[in-house]
Every structure is written in structure tokens, then in C-alpha cells.
Amino acid sequence: MKNRWFIEAAAATDHSLLIPDIDNIITSVAHHLDEYDGDDDDESFQSWVSGVVGPAVRRLGSFYTLRAQYTNSVRKGIWSLLEGCADLGIDDMTVASLESITWMKVFQNLDGWLTPGTAKLNTRFFAAGRMQALGWRQDRLRNRAKFITLDDAIKAEETGAGLSQSGDVNGCTADPDADPDADHAGDEEMGSELEDHPFGIAA
């Protein structure tokens, strides 16, 4: 590709970007080459490239900044639902998967997250993680309810555990309506190392 070195350099101006990000930016530029109608010289082409690459770099940089600052808020939101649900089959990948899905959705609606709202960002990210965990918990409870047998119901009655409407037996006691601000004050100052992510840039 013409001036590939320049595109790579323009994409690498934000050091938080990963190699896959830079590759995706180069691919995006390639997909938009038919939109270039400037003169056939390096200076004109590089000026056009800067106008295409700059917004993509800033968008990704903004995403990484949010993720670095609010990873703990998302994680706490997830655990606020899952800490009482060990019986639903939580493993080492459960929280990591829910975090990845939450951040994917943040990226897909990044403009909305960058727009100031009435709630603090740490509260909004806590709620986003909690909502993702709630969906996971509801799916697990529905799936388990399909396999509740008569013997399970009788045993639950005998032990006094009882069955909830969702088919839950003595498990998953976290309150889905708990106050999201209750236990995550100070998250805005908390950060963590960024993890590899599956996101590219918007075309």
C-alpha cells in the first residue's frame, strides 16, 4: 500500500494502541482508498491519511483510557451479582468473559460513554458490569430450571430449602436490586493493566 509506513506511524502516535489496532487501522484506510480524490503526490495523500487515521486513533485511545480507569468498577458490578452464585457453575473464565462482553458493548457505544451523564462514570460502569452478570445469572437459572426433577423438589421441601420461581435451590442469593453505589466508592482512582482485546475500529 502506498505510504504504508506513514499510516503505521500515524496510527502509532498513541502508545496505548496494540499491534492489532494498528493493523485494523491500516485495513480501514485500505477500504477507504476509493474515497481519495486528491493529487497523486505524497504530501496530499498523507494529509488525507491523517484525516482518516486521526479520529480512529483518538477513538481507540479514549476507549483504552476508560478501560484503564474503570476496569475495577465493571468487575465489582459483575461480582455484586455472582458472589452468591457459586452453585451456578462459575469458573475462572466466567468473570473474564463477562468483562470482555461488557467492554465490547462499551466500545460499540463509545460515543454514549464519552458523553457526560447524570451519574458518575464509576457508577455507570458498575451498573454495566452488573447488568451483564444479571443476564448471565438469569440464563443459568432458566437452564437449570429445565432440569429440576420431582425428586429435587421433594428433597428441597424436606430440607426446607424450597424452590424459587426460577428453579433455584438454596443458591444465588445476591439481590439484583441492591444499590450500585453501596460498595465501590473511589473507583475513579483505581486502574489496572489493560488486557488484549478483540476490538478493531469502526469503519
N, C-alpha and C positions, 0 to 999 in steps of 0.2 A: 504494500500500500504506500502511496506517495506520502512522504514526510512522516512515516510511522514513528520515527524517533521523536519527532516534535509532539505527536499525540501522546506518546508514553510520558514524555517529560511534563506535559500539561496536566496529565492525569495524576502524576506523582507529586504534585505540589502539596497535597495534603498527605502527611505521612501516616495518618491513621488508616488509609486505604490499603487493602490487601491486594496481592497479585491477581486473584480472580476478579477483583473490582476493576483493575486497570485493563485486564483482558476484555471484560464486558464493555467498558467504555470504548475501547478500540473497535469492537464489533459493532457497537451502536453507531459510531462515526461511519463505519463502512456501509451500514444500512441507509445512511442519510446522504451518501455521496451524490446521489442524483439530484439533491436539492441545491448543490453548489452551482452557482451560475456566475461566479466571479472570473477574474482574469486568470490566465494559465501561468501564474508565477508563484513562487514560494511565499512571498510576503502576503499576497491576497489570500491564498489558501490557508496559511497559518492563522491569519486574522479570523477567518471563518471558523476554523477548528476551535480557536479559543472561545468563540461564542457558543459552540456546541458543547465543548467539554466542561467549561467553567461551571454552568449550572448543575451538571451531573456530579462533579466533584464536590460542590458545596452541599448538594443534597445528601450524598453519602457521608460527608463529614458531619453534617448535622445529626444524621442517624446514629453514627458512632458515638457522638458526644452524649446523646440521650441515653444510649445503652450503657455507656461507662458510668453515668451518674445515677441511673435508676434501675440497674440490674437487681439490686437488693430489694427495692420496692416491689418489683414483679415477683421475685422469689418469695418474699414474705406473703404476698397476696395468694400465691399458689399454696403455700404451706398452711395458711389460715383455714383452708378447706380440707387439706389432705392429712393434717396431723392426727386427726381422729379416725382415719380411714385405712389403717394398716390392713384390715381384713379384706380390702378390695383388690389386693394384689399389687400394691405399689412396689416398684423395684428401682434400681439405681438409675434407670433411664426415664422413669416417669416424669420427674420434675424437669430434667433436662429437655425432654421432648415438649413439655408444656411451655417451658420458657422459650424455646425456639419458635413454636407456633405463635406465641404472644408477640414476639419481636417481629416475626414475619408480617403479622397483621398491622403492627405499628408502622413498619416500613411501607406497607401498601397504602396506608392512610397518613403518611408522614406530614402532609400539609396541615391536617387537622390537629396533629400533636404539636406542631410548631406554632399554632395559633393560640394565644392566651385564652384560658377559660376561667370560669368562676372558682374552680377547685385548684389546689396546688398540684403541681405535676407529680409529686411523690404519691399523692392520694389517687390521682388518675391512673398511674401505673400499677399501684397496689390493686385497684379495682379491676384493671385489665387482666392481671395475673389471676386474681380470684375468680373472675368470670370464666376464664379458660379452664380453671380447675373445677369449677362448678359443672361445666358441660361434661368434662371427663367423668366426674363422680356420678352424674345422672345417667350417663351411658352405662357405666359399670353396674349401677343398681338395677337399671332396666334389664340388662343382660342376665344378671344374677336372679332376678325375679322370675325369669322364664324357666329356671331350673329348680325353683323351690318345690319340694315334693310334700306330699301329705305327711310323711314321716318327719320331715323337717319342722312342719307346722306343729305337729303333736309334741315333738321334743321341745320346741320353743315354749309351748304352753306349759309343759311340765316343769321346765326350769324357770318359768316366769319371765323369760326374755321377751316373748311376744314377737310379732311380725309387724313391721311398719307397712304403710300402704305401698311403699316401693319394693317390699320384699326383703328389707334389711333385717338381719337378725343380729341384735346386740352389736352393732358396729356403726362406724361413720357418724359420730355424734357432733361433729362441728356444726355450728349454727350458721346457715347461709345468709342470715340477715344481720350478722354481727357488724359493729361499727368498723369500717375500714381504717379509721384514724386511730383506733384504740392502741395499737402496739407497734407503730412504725414511725414515731416522731424522730426527726433528724435524718431521715433517709436521704435528704437532698445533699448532705455532706458525705454520703457513703458511696464508694465506687468499687469497681473490680476490674480485673483484666478482661479485655474483650476476647471472645471466643470466635473461632472460624464460623462463618455464616453462609447460608445458601443464596444470598440475595445478590442480584445484579443491579442495574439501573433501569429506570423507566425509559422506554424508547421515546 
